[in-house]
Amino acid sequence: MVTPRSACPKCGTPIRARHNIPVISWLWLRGRCADCGAPISLRYPLIELAVGLVFAVIVLASGVRIETLLLLVFAAFSLILAVIDFEVRRLPNAIVGPCVIAIAAVIVLACAVSGDWGAALRALLGALAVGALYGIAWLIYPAGLGFGDVKLAPVIGAFLAFFGWGVLVVGTLAGFVWGACAGIVAMIAARRMRKVAIPFGPWMFVGAWTGVLVGARAWQWYVNDIVGL
């Protein structure tokens, strides 16, 4: 994330700071390396633009508060890791590691500001619970789940649990539901039922955001109308 500096994949020249401004630099350079003229993939400005738009939506919906910072950090890592997992079927430690540190730091900061240290304890328990769930699933059926997903699970557990137990339960289950739906679609497209692999990380993120958006209401509905408590 910090070193080594970004470089042109064609000529290896480090990218200058003025050529690394999101979206603007790509337009300024007309989509080509400033040194060797090699084309710069359109995916770079598209991802940068997507992050900017998602940030704008989150701030408009959530307002300017400390919890918004947590949503923004998680959104940035969600997009980056989802795209990488879709492309190369990996969740690199070089990005998952900083994600762990950033999420943990913002949770501690949010609890320090609000004085609600119970949320930090809840986040820790959520990380342990979801991490254990994925770890057990990987041990039982390693061919069906990558170890990168297991490493990512505690981060998602901490993030979801910070917002509440209902958000944690719904967000975790939603990840498996979205992943199963994607798997079914992939099998239909491949016209076979076996040996159809899909990246699971992106669906863990989709599940997490499902939990954030509707988890609290869905859990309350379940507890009140289904269980009757």
N, C-alpha and C positions, 0 to 999 in steps of 0.2 A: 504493500500500500504506500510505502514511503520511499524505500530504496529497493532496487536501483530505479533511477528516473525512467519515465516512459521514453521509448525510443522508436524510431521508424523500423518496422519489421523488415523492410527491404534493405536499407543501407546501414541501419544500426545507429544512426546519429541521434543523440539525445534531443528530445523536443524542448525548444526554448519556452520559457514561461509565457511569452506573448503569443505563442502558437498553441497554447494549451487552454485557452479560454473556451468554456463549453459553447458549442454551436457557432459562436461568432468566429472563432479561429478557423473552423472548417469552411465556413462561407468565405472568409477573407483569403484563405489559401486555395479556394476553388476545388476543394476536395483532393488536394495533392500535397505530397511532402515538399517542404520548402527547400530541401537539399537535393534530393534525387528525382523528384517529380513523380514518384510512385503514387498510384491512387490510394486515397484514404477511404476505407469502407464507410458507406452511408450509415451503418449501424451505430457508429460513434455519436454523430449528432442526434440521431433518432433516440438513442438511450438517454443522452443528456437532456433532450427536450422532454422526454417522458418523465424523467426525474423532476424537472422543473414544474411540469404541469401537475404531477402528483403532489408535490410540495405545496403548490398554490391551493389545490383542492383541500388538503389536510388543514392548512392554516385557516381557510375560509370556514370549514366545517367545525373545527375544534377551537379556534380562537388562539390568542397568544397566551399560553400558559406552559408550565414546566412539563406537563404531560404531552404537550404537542411536540416538544423536542424529542421525546422518546418515539413518538409515531414517525417523525421525520427520519430519525436515524434508522429505525427498522425498515421504513419504506425504501430508503436508499439501498440498504443491503439486500432487501427482498428482490428488487429489480436486477441488481448486479448479479447476485448468485443464481437467480432463476434463469437469466439469459445464458450464463456460463454452463449451468447444468443441462439446459436444453441443447446447447451446442456440442459440448464435449463430455457430457455425462459425468461431471466431477464437481465437487464443492471444495475448492482449494483451501488448504489450511491458511495460506497467506491472506485470505479474505475472511474466512470463518473466525480466525483468531482475533483480528481487530474488531469483528462484529461482537464477539463475546465481551471484549474489554469495553467497547462503546456502550453496549446495552447495559452492562453491569454498572458502569460509571453514571449513566443517566438515571438509572433506577435509584442509586444511592443519593444522587443530587436531588431528585424529585422528593425522596423521603425526607432528606434534610430540610428542604424548603417547606414541605407540608407538615413535618413532624410526625407523619404516619409511618413509623418504622414497622408496623404490622404488615404493610404492603411489601416491604423488603423481605420479611420472613416468608410471606406468601409466595413471592417470586422465587426465593431459594427452594422452597418446597415444590413449587411447580416445575422448576428446572430438574430437580431430582426425580420427580414422578414421571415426567415425560421422557427424560433421559433413560430411566429404568425401563419404561414401556418399550421404547425403540430398541434398547439394548437386548431385552429378552426376545423381542421379535426377530432381531438379527441373529441371535444365537440359535433360535428354533429353525429359522429358514433364511440362512445367509444369502441364498441365490435370489431371494425376492426383495432384498433391501440392501442398499449400499451402506458401507460404514460411514460415508460422508453424511448420510441422513441421520445416523446415530449421533454424530458429533454436533449436528445442527439442532437436534431435538431439545437439549437443555436450554438453548437460547430462546427457542420458541416457547418452551414451557415457562421460563421466567417472564418473558414479555407478556404472555397471555395472563398468567396468574397475577401479575401486578394490577391488572384491571378487574380481577375478581375470579372467584372459583367457577362461576357459571361461564364466564368468557373462556376460561381454561378448558373446561369440559367440552363445550361446543366447538371451540377452535381446534382442539386436538382431534375430536371425532370427525370434524368436517374435512380435515386433511386426508384422512383415510377414505372418506366418501368421495371427495373430488378425485383422489388418486385412482380409486376403483372405477369411477366413471371414465376417466381418461384411458385406463387400461382396456375397458370394454370397447371404447371407440377405436383404439389402436388395433385390437384383435379383429374388429369388423373390417377396418381398412386393410389389414394384412390378409384377411380371409383365412385365418388360422387361429386356433385356440391356445397353442403352446409356443414357447420361445419368442414371445413378443415383449421386448423390454422397453420401458418408458422411464424417463427421469422422474424421481419422486419428490425431489426437493421443491420444485415449483408448486406442486400441489400442497405441500406442507405450508408454504407461504400463503397460498390461496385460502387454505383452511384457517390459518391464523387471522387473516383479514376478515374472513367470514365471522370468526369469533368476536373480533373487535366491533364489527358493524351490527351484528344481530345476536351475539352470544348472550348478553345480559337479558334481553327481552325473551329470547327463546328459552333460556333456563327458567326464568320466572314463570313463563307460560307452562312449562313442563311441571314445575313444582306445584303451582297453584291449580291448574286445570286437569293434569293427568294424575299426579300423585295425590293431590288434594290436601296438601299441607297448608 
